Amino acid sequence: MRIDKFLKVSRLIRRRTLAKQVADQGRIEINGQVAKASSTVKEGDEVAIRFGQKIVTVQVNMIKNTTKKDEAESMYSLLEEKVVE
């Protein structure tokens, strides 16, 4: 699945267009490699997203094309959340 779609479906980022913009700015990494919006993500991958002064790192647990709000958090596990100065 494309990283921009995964971020939208898992509700880490609210809109797919915003996820695409974040990826185009080079603020998303998959397994340590800078990712484009079209980059493929699969189960077991580690995804790091930079939100301003914060970097959130998650591990992908499952891939779903659609999900309900209460099931979205089961798609990933939060590994680390750190503040960057």
Beta strands, then each sheet from edge to edge (+ up, - down):
strand 1: 28-30
strand 2: 33-34
strand 3: 46-51
strand 4: 54-60
strand 5: 76-83
sheet 1: 2+ 1- 3+ 4- 5+
end
